Amino acid sequence: MKRLYLLGGDSLVLLAGGSLPLAFAPYSLFPIAVLSPALLFILWQNVSPRRAFLRGLLYGVGLFGVGVSWVHTSFYQFGNMPLVGAILLTAAFVLVMALYPALLGWLLTRFFPDNTSTKFLLVLPAAWTLMEWLRGWLFTGFPWLSLGYSQIDSPLSGFAPLLGVYGVSWVTVFTAGLISYAFNIKQLYFSQQKLGPERDLGFSERVKYPILSNR
């Protein structure tokens, strides 16, 4: 049963990553840029660093497998590369790009295992933004599919003149973190309802003031 539960979470992150390109032009379904990372953050909860790495990798495979499929066309049609070589090179490129969210998931669950407000509202937005910056700079960079670009037509676009594209990415991930943290608080609440109030006298205070709590 546990194995099926884990495999279900793995499948969900793959679908979440594959849906994220829909937030960008020409589809411009910008709410997906918040909901997709939020689902990833929820499915990074209460798993081992190894499982978080795998889920980050699957998320990246979905994201870049769908979002940069044009790379294959560049290799095959314009680079005059054999079809098999173009497919293999594109697959390798997608896997390399997928390592960014995979490493992020491993680092977060390894060094921030507790589902605290600090993790969701400070560490995650900062770490995600740093990941995007590194992806756009390291080895000449590949800034394609940075979340900030998806918010051109959204209410968050007002932050762009002040914070730039990576600042908008930070705000987007912060919003996703809020959703994930709210989901975590709801889970804690229903768990406490099942256990009874005598099992944790401090829970009501943590629900009442979740942003100030570290648990």
N, C-alpha and C positions, 0 to 999 in steps of 0.2 A: 504493500500500500504506500509506504514511504517512497519507494522507488518511482511509482507512478506519479506521486505528487511532485517529486523533483523533476521528472521528465516533462510534466505538464508546465512547470515553471520555465524550464529550458525552452520549450516550444513557444511560450508566450513572449519571452524576450526576443526570440528570433522574429516573431511577427511584429513586435513593437519596433524593432530596428528597421524592418522592412517597410513599415508604415511612415517612418519619419521623413523620407524624401517628399511625401505628399504635402508637407508643410512649406515647401519651397516652390518658387515659380516653376512651371506655369500653373500649378494647382493652387498654391497659396492658402492651404488649409492650416493657417498658423496655430490654432489651438493644439494641433497634434505635436507641435514642438514643445509643448508643456506636458501633455498627457503621456507621450511616449517615454521621455526620461523619468517621469513620475512612476510609471509602471516598472521600469528597470530598477529604480531605487527601492521600491516596495519588494521586488523579487530578490534584491541583494540582502534583505533583512534575514537574520537568523539562519544564515548558511555559512559554510566554511569558506576560508579564502580561496581554496581550490575551486569550489563550486561557483563562487563569485567571479573568479577568473574565466571559467567556462561560459558563464552567462554573459559576461562582458564581451567575450569573443563572439558568441552567437549574435549578440546585439549588433556588434560591429559588422559581422558578415551580412546580416540583414540590411543594415544601413548602407554600407558601401557596395554590397552586391547589387542592390537596386539603384542606389544613387549615383554610382560612377560606372554604370554599364557601358557608357559611351567610350570608355577607355579601350574596350575591345575593338570598337569601330575604328578608333585612331590607329591602333596597332595593325589591324587587318586591312582596312581599305586605304588608309593614307600612308601607312608604314610599309606596305607590301610584305607583311609578315605572313607566313603560312597560318592557316586557320587554327590548327592544333597549337602552334606556338603562341598565337594571340590569346587563345582561351587560357592556356597555362599561365602565361605572364599576367593576364588580368586576374586570375584566381590568386596568384601569389601576391599581387598588389593589394587585393581586397583583404587578404589575411594579414599583411603587414599593417594596413590601416586599422584592422580590427584589434590589433594588439593594444592600441591606445585605451579604449574602454575596458579591455580585459585587464590590463595592468592597473587601471584606476579602481576597478572592482576589487582586485586582490589587495591593493594597498589600503583601501578603505576598511575592508573587513578584517585585515590583519592588524591595523593600528587603531582603528575606531570601531571595535566590535559592538559597542552599546548603541542602541537606537535613541540617541539623545537629540535635543534641539540644536546643540552645537554642531553635531554631525550633519544634520539635514539642512540647517539654515546658514551655517558658516563654512564648514569644511567642504561639503559637496559642491556648492556654487564656485568656491575658489579653486578647488581641484579640477573641476570640469573646465573652467575657463583657462586654467594653466595648461590643461591637456590640449585644448583647441589651439592655444598660442604655440605650444611646442609642435603640434602637427602642422601649423602654418609656417614654421621657421626651420625645423630640423630637416637636414638633408635637402635643402633648397625650399622645402615646405610644400604643403598641399592643404590650403585653407578651405577647400570645397566642403560644403555642408556644415559650416559653422552655424550654430543655432541663431546667432544674431541676424544673419541674412534672411531668415524666415519671417522676421517680424516687421518687414517693411510696411505692410498694410495693417498692422495690428496696433492696439493702443500703446504697446511698448515702444513703438517707433519714436516716440517723443524723447526717449533717452539717448537715441543715436547721436544727435549733435553734441551732447554733453559727455557721453561715455564711449562712443565709438562702437564698432561691431562687437568687440569682446565684452564691453560693458553691457550691451544688450543681451549677449549670451549669459552673462552673470545674472541679470535680472530674470531671464527666462528660466534658468536652472533654479534660482531662488524660489520662483513660483512653483516649480515642480517639486522642490523640497518641501514647501509648505503643504502641498497636497499629500506627499508621502508621510510627512510627520503627523498630519491630521488623521490619516489612515491608521498609523501606528497607535495614536492615542485612542482611537475608536476600538481597535483590537484590545488594547489594555483594559478599556472600560468594560467590554463584554466579557473578557476573561475574569475580571474582578466580580462581575455580577454572578458568574457561575460559582466562583470560589466563596463568595460571601464577604461582607465588609470586615469581619473579624480577622481575615487573613492579611490585610494590609491597611492599617489605619491611616497611612499617609497618602493613599491613592487619590482620595478626593481632592487633596490640595494640589497634586500633580496634574489632575485633570482641569482643575479650576485655573491654575497658572502654568500651563504646559510650556510656554516659551521660556519661563524662568527656571524650569526644572532641568536637571541633568540626568534624569532617569526616565 
